[in-house]
Amino acid sequence: MLKILSLLIKPSSGKLLIDGAAAGDLNRKIKGKIGVISHNTFLYDNLSAYENLQFYGKLYQVAHLKSRIQEVLSQVGLNYVLHDPVRTFSRGMQQRLSIARAILHEPAILFLDEPYTGLDQNAIEILNSVLTRLTDSNRTIFMVTHNYEQGLELSNRVLILVKGRIAYATKTEGITSEGFKKLYRQHVGGGQ
């Protein structure tokens, strides 16, 4: 589903509408408004944190790139390793830099695929802080996670997919983690 929503693959049937327009007609324009955080960091190991963000910033034509890089590195707590090669980073640091990469161009739509993978407690707090700030700035954030607590805490809607179809969708208001686990088991069967 994330690959379809982020315009990496076309749906086998149906239409994907973004802002009321068919996504296929807008691919180039929309791709520049999307940020992605996934298991793959999409970082270059031999480049420094700064060089990675500079590369992506030029791709997205980010205005005032130098100051924007400083800003996002500060947000994810990595300004102290600005010129260190990414290959020397821990997995958690790489994931934090991946977050900076994904928000560098201030995307209108942010897709997160298991964003807590490899993050220590400090990095989880940083990610939650960044996501809260982004949520308050009228963006669409779509997160896939098996971390019920974090997912519920940060979202206003949840859905459960079963075999590629939406089996359940609702607002998160009033749903507890335990309540959601029960709903998940009902729709998916078994599970944790």
N, C-alpha and C positions, 0 to 999 in steps of 0.2 A: 504494500500500500504506500509506504514512504517513497519508494522509487517512482511510483506513478505520480504522487502528489508533488514530488520535487522535480518532475518532468524528465527523469532519467529514462523511463520507459513509457510506452503508450499503453493505455488500458486495452484489454482484449475486447471489451464491449463497453457501451455507455460513453458519456462525455464528462470531461473534467472542466468545470467552469470556475474561473477565477475572476472575481469582480464582475460577474455576469457575462463574461466573454469566454468562448471556447479556448482552452489553454493552448491547443495546437496552433492557433492563430497568433498567439502572443509569446511563444516560447522564448525568443531572445530577450524581449522586454521583461518578462516575468523572471527569468533565471537570474537576472541582476538584482532582483528584490528578495532572493531566497538565501538563507543561511542554513548550513547543515552541521550538526554535531553528531558524530557516530563513533562506532568502534574504531574505524580508520580515522586517524587524525588529519590526513591529507597534508602533512607537513614534510618538509625536505630535511632529512637528518643532517646533511653536511652544511646547511645554512644555519645562521643564528636565528634567534627569536625575531630580532628586528628584520633581518633579511627575508624571512618567511612572510612576515606581515607586509613588508614593503612589496614583495612580489604579488601577493593577493590584492593589496591596495591599488596597485597599478592596473591589475586586471579589472577591478571594479571601478576604476577612475575615482578613487576617494579623494575628496578635496582636503587640503591641509593635512596631507598624509602623515607627515612627521609628528605633528601634535596628536593626531588621532591614534597613531601607534602607541605613543606614550600613554594616552588616556586608557586604551583597552588593556595594555600591559599592567597598568596600575590597578585597574578593576579586577584583574585575575591574580594580582599579587606576584607578578613576574618581572617587574621593572629592574630588579637587581641582577637578572641574568640576560639582560638586553642583548649582549654581544656573544653569549655562549652558544656553541653549536647544539642543536636540538638532540643530537645523538648522546649528549652527556646528561640529558634530562631524565628524571624518573618517569614512570608511566603516568603518574598523577600530574606532574608538571607538563608533560606533553598534552594531556587532556585539557589542562587549563589553557595552554597556548592554543589548542584547537578551539576552545570557547572564544578566545580573543579573535582568532581567524574568522570564526563564523559571524561575529557581531561587528567586525571592523567596518563594514560598509553600511551599517545600520539597516539591516534587512527588514522589510515589512512582514515577512513570513519566516519563521524559524522552525526548522524540523530537528528534533532531538531523538536519536535512536539509542536508547539505554545510556543516557549521558553520565550516569553515576559510575560506570565501569572504570575501575582503576583509581578512583578518587579516594583520598583519605578524608578524615572528618573535616579538616580545615578546608580542603578543596570543595567538599560538598557544601559547606557554608558559603564559600565564594560563589559557586554555581547558583545556589538558591538566591543569593543577593543579586546577582546579575539577572536572573530570570524574573525576580520580583520587580526590579527596575524596568526591565523590558515590558513586562505585563502592564505596568502602570503607564507605559507610553503608547498604548493603543496599537499593539502588534498582535498578529496571530502567531501563537506558539503551539506546535503540535508535537507532543512527546509520547514516545513508545517506551514503556518501562514496566518492569515486574516489581518495582519498589512501590507498593501500594501507598505507604505512608507519604513518601515524597510526592508521588503523583497526585494524590488527593489534596495535599496541602497546597500545591502550586497551581491547581487547575480549577476551572469553573464548569467544565463538562468532561465526562468520561465516556468511553465506549469500549465495548468488548467485541473483538473480531473472532469469528470462528470460521475456519476454512475460507478465508478471504472475504467473508461477508459480515456486515455489522449485525451482531446478534442482540446487542443491547446498547442503548445510549440514554444518558440522562444528565441533569445538572448535578454537580457534586454537593450542593447545599444539603446539609443534614446527613450525608453518608459518612459513616465511620470506616476505618480501615477494616475492621472485622466484618462489618456489613457488606463492604465491597468484596471481600474474600468469599463470602457466601454467595453473592450474586455471580461472581466469576465461576465458582464451582458449579452453580446451577446451569450456566450457559456453556461452559467448556467441558464440564464433567471432571470429577476427581480434582486434580490440581492441588496447589498448596494453599 
